[in-house]
Amino acid sequence: MKKIVYTAFSGAALTMSLFLNSCVSNSDSPGLEYAPDMYRTPSIETYVDYGEVRGRINENIKGRLTAMTPPRNTIPFYGTDSSEVQLMMPYFRKPNIAFRETHGLYGWDYSTADEYTLAVADKNPLLLNANNADVVIAKGKELFTAMCQHCHGEKGDGNGPMVASGAYAGVPNYVGLAATEGQMFYSIYYGKGNMGAHGSILNKKEIWTIVHYIRRLQDANYGKFDASGAAVVANVSDTTNAN
Amino acid sequence: MEISNIQSLKRIKSLAFAALIFSFAAFSNFASAQGEGLFKAKCATCHMTHKNSTGPKLSGVRAKWESGGAKEGSIYQWVNNWQTAAANDPYAAEVAKWSPTAMSAFPDLKKEDIDAILDWVDAQPDPSMATASNPSNPLSPNTPVEEESNSWIWIIMGVIFVVVIMAVGGVRRQLKIATSDDDIEAEKMTYGEELRALAWKYRLQVGLVSLVVIISIIVALFQSLYSINIMEGYQPSQPIAFPHSQHAGINGIDCKYCHNTVTKSKSASIPSVNVCMNCHKQIDGAGKPFEGQIKKIYAAAGWDKEGMAYTGKTKPIVWNKVHVLPEHVYFNHSQHVVVGGLDCKQCHGDMTQQSETVKVQPVEELNKIEGNIKLTRKTLTMGWCIECHGKKDVAIGNGKNAYYDEVHRRLKKDPKLYAQYLNNDGKVTVNELGGWECAKCHY
C-alpha cells in the first residue's frame, strides 16, 4: 500500500523536476553533455583551460590562460620554397629601447640606434614584375581591407570608418607621407606613434605585400607595367633591382 | 526656479566659449580653417587638442610655455626642429624629457602657420566638459544582468501546496471521524486504504490523469535526451563585456583584424591584448559608461594611462570559449574560410548587429541572414554540418586552388560522373567530393 503512494509521489516529483528543469535556462552552461571524456580532450588545444582535466585540478595553470602573441623569433611554416622561407626569417631590424614603454615591446632585443631612420634605405624583397604585379597588389588590397582600412580608410586618406565615427583621431594621409617603404615596414612591424606593433598579427610577407598596396594608394601608377614590361613609375625599379 | 552657482558658472563658461568661438569665426575664419587643415595634416597623428597622446596635448601650449619661462619664439623653433630649440632654451630642453619619442621636424611651417594651428587648437572646446554636462550617452555598457533563477520559487511553492493539501486532507479526515456515526469503521481505514477506495471510486479520472502523467514523463525524457549536446543559446559570461556591434558594426573593423588567424589556422583566434591596445591606447573611454571595461584591458596590457607608458606588468584575460566542438570532431577555420569561401556569418550570425560578446546562434537566426545557406538542423550538431556539406557547392576549376583544379581536370575525363554530380542540383557539392565520408571529420 505504502509502496504505491511512494511510487506515485516520486513519479510526480520526477515529472515536476523534469518540467522545471526545462524551464530554467542558464546561458553559462553549454547544456547536458554525454560522455564528457569524448569532449574534453587531454591533448593540447587552443583556448582550453587545462587547469582542470578529467577532474584533476592544476591550480598553477587554472584561470591563467590568455590569448598570447607568437613566441619571438619563431617563424611560420612556409613550405620549402627557399625564397619564401627567407622572407619569413625574423626581421633583422630591432626596436628601439623606448618601444618598451611606448608600444609594450618588453622582452625583445633592443637597438640603441634610431632604426627607423636607418630603415629609410630598406627595399621591399617582394619583387614586382609585369607577371606578378596584379596578383600581389590584389592580395595587398585584400590584406589592407582586413587589417588597415578601418583606420586608414579605403583610399588611404586617413579617414576610415573608425575615424569617421569619431572613435579615433589622428590617422595620417598616405599621400604626402614622408616614409620610404623600409620605414613603412618598420612602422607596421613595431608600430609608430599611436599605431601599435602589428608584427604579431601579420607575417613579413604580408607586411611587404601591404607596403606595395600602400604605395599603389599613394600613386595610382605604382606597380603598373607598360607593354615592354618596364615599370610606369620610375622608383618601382628600385624594388625590381634590389638584392 | 533657482539657478545654482555651478549651473550659472557653467552658463557663463559656455557663453564665454560661444563668444570665443564666435569671435574666431567672425575675425579669423580663414586663418582658423587653415589652422584646422594644418593641424589635421601635420600634428594630429601624434597630438590631440585636450588629451595627451604620443605627444602632449596642445590646448593652451603657448601660454604654458610663456608661464614656464620659455624664451621668446622658442616654441616656433621647437616645431621647426626641436633639437635646435632644446639647445638654445633650457625650458625646451626640459620639454624634450616629456617622452622618449622624438618629435618630427617641420622646417616648412612658418610662424604664421604655427600660430594659425595653435589659434585653432585653443578655440576648440574641451570634450571632457561637454560629456560632463551631458551625461546621457547612447552607448550603454552591456553589463550582464544576473538572471534570478526561478526554480527555487517553484520548488518552495510546490512544497507549500503539498503541505496545504495534506493539512486540509487531514482536517477533513478528522472532521469526518468526529462527525461519523459509525466511528469504528472509519477508524479501521488507514490512509492507504482510504486513498485506494477513493481512487476506485473515481477510477476514470484517476486513469486519465495517470495516463497524462506517464505520457508527459516520456515526452520530457525524450526532450531532455534530444537536448544533450545542443549548444544553441550557449553564451558563457566573459571577463570583458565586449560589444561586437560597436567594433565590427559602427567602427567597421573587419572580423579578420582581431580574429587574424582565421585564414591560416584551425582556430580563428581570440585576439591577444596587444591587438586591443592598437586602438584602445587612444580610446580610453574617459567619462563614458564603458570606461571600466577598458580599464580591464589596460590592466591586462600593463598600460599606465596617466604615465602614458607600458609598465611590462601584464595579466591574463581569461575569455571563455563559446563555439566548442567535441574532441572527436576535426574542424578547420582556414579550410572553410579560404578554400570554401564561406563568410563568417554563415555560422556565427551577423556580428555587426550583436551587442553582446558572442553566443551560439540558433539556426533560425542564421537563416534570416541574406546570403546564408538555409539549414534546418540545430547549430553545432553533426546534422547541421552534414546538411551544409550537402548543399554547398565547391568552386572547382577556377584556377585558384590547385587541388580542386586537379579534381576538375579528372572530372572532365569522366563526363558521366561529372554529369551525375551536376544532375541533382547543377553544382558539385562538398559531399560529392567526399564531404560525407566519416574520416573527413572524425579521425
Interface residues (C-beta under 8 A of the other chain):
Chain A: M1 K2 I4 V5 G11 A12 L14 T15 M16 L18 F19 L20 N21 S22 C23 V24 S25 N26 S27 D28 S29 P30 G31 L32 E33 Y34 M38 Y39 R40 T41 S43 E45 T46 Y47 V48 D49 G63 R64 L65 T66 A67 M68 T69 P76 I97 A98 R100 E101 T102 H103 G104 Y106 T145 A146 M147 Q149 H150 C151 G160 P161 M162 S165 A167 Y168 A169 G170 V171 P172 N173 G176 G191 G193 N194 M195 G196 A197 H198 S200 I201 L202
Chain B: A41 A44 T45 C46 H47 M48 S53 T54 S99 P100 T101 S149 N150 S151 W154 I155 G158 T190 Y191 G192 E193 L195 R196 V213 S216 I217 A220 L221 Q223 S224 S227 I228 N229 I230 M231 G233 Y234 Q235 P236 S237 I250 N251 G252 I253 D254 K256 Y257 N260 K264 K266 S267 S269 I270 P271 S272 V273 N274 V275 M277 N278 C279 K281 Q282 I283 A300 A301 G302 W303 A309 Y310 G312 P316 I317 V318 W319 K321 V324 P326 E327 H328 K359
